[in-house]
């Protein structure tokens, strides 16, 4: 099993039936992952630009 799925399953188990506003907690997890991916992509692009451009 991949680490991302393990982390997601762990967080969902620990938060149980908790809600994020009117949505299940899983929606919050998805939003967090999307923000982290955006930041990671931003850093990679800037690193490439300032290193090779």
C-alpha positions in Angstrom: 0.0 0.0 0.0 1.4 3.4 -0.8 2.2 5.9 1.9 -0.4 8.5 0.8 -3.2 6.0 1.1 -1.8 4.8 4.5 -1.8 8.4 5.8 -5.3 9.0 4.5 -6.7 5.9 6.1 -4.9 6.7 9.4 -6.3 10.3 9.4 -9.9 9.1 8.6 -9.8 6.5 11.4 -8.5 9.0 13.9 -11.1 11.7 13.0 -14.0 9.2 12.8 -17.2 10.8 11.8 -15.9 14.3 12.1 -17.1 16.8 9.5 -15.3 19.7 7.7 -18.2 22.1 7.7 -21.0 20.2 6.0 -18.6 17.8 4.3 -17.0 14.6 5.5 -13.5 15.0 6.9 -12.0 13.4 3.8 -12.8 16.6 1.9 -10.4 18.5 4.1 -7.7 15.8 3.5 -8.1 16.2 -0.3 -7.8 20.0 0.0 -4.6 19.7 2.1 -3.0 17.3 -0.5 -4.0 19.7 -3.3 -2.4 22.7 -1.6 0.8 20.7 -0.9 1.0 19.5 -4.5 0.6 23.1 -5.7 3.4 24.3 -3.4 5.6 21.4 -4.5 5.0 22.1 -8.2 5.7 25.8 -7.6 9.0 25.1 -6.0 10.0 22.7 -8.7 9.2 25.1 -11.5 11.1 27.9 -9.7 14.1 25.7 -9.0 14.2 24.6 -12.7 13.8 28.2 -13.9 16.6 29.6 -11.7 18.9 26.7 -12.3 18.6 26.1 -16.0 17.1 29.2 -17.6 
